[in-house]
Amino acid sequence: MKTLRWAMLVLAALAGCGDKEDPVLKFVGSWQYVTGMPMLTCPGLPIPAGMLPTLPLAMFSLERGMTSDLQATLARTMCVFLFDVKDKVATARPNQMCSVMTGRLDTPTVTVVLTSWVITAADAMNADSKFVGQVKAAVPLGMGGLVLPVTCDVTGTGNVQKTPPGDGGATD
């Protein structure tokens, strides 16, 4: 009788092992802001024209990472940021950066520096996103070859929603 009880306990314990959902799965997909947007501020300076189109944080895709739980790819760029996931929260690893080609002659490349980015899943289709970082560029000053290094702060808080495949989202 004792052996039968132990066998039933072991089977009951094993039956519960596969019930836990992978927390990474709810984040995988293409996302875009539905409320809120990235905001760019350049203290004491006008925003350089070449920096405005380099805010691809408004749309991004999340997929399983190779060296992290998740990786985010910013829309229309090769920028990839690594995230760790715990329950409903995906947290970017701090102080990551990437370069973005703008396609402009006045500011051909900008650097996106990510200080923090936290995505909290409400469900499999909706999440809250909050990020803080900087966009850096060297802006030419006329024809003399002088450049002005410009650092602008970028922040964003809002709700993001998963986009269906084929609708022009971050990876289409």
Order of alpha helices (4+ residues) and beta strands (2+ residues): alpha-beta-beta-beta-beta-beta-beta-beta-beta-beta-beta
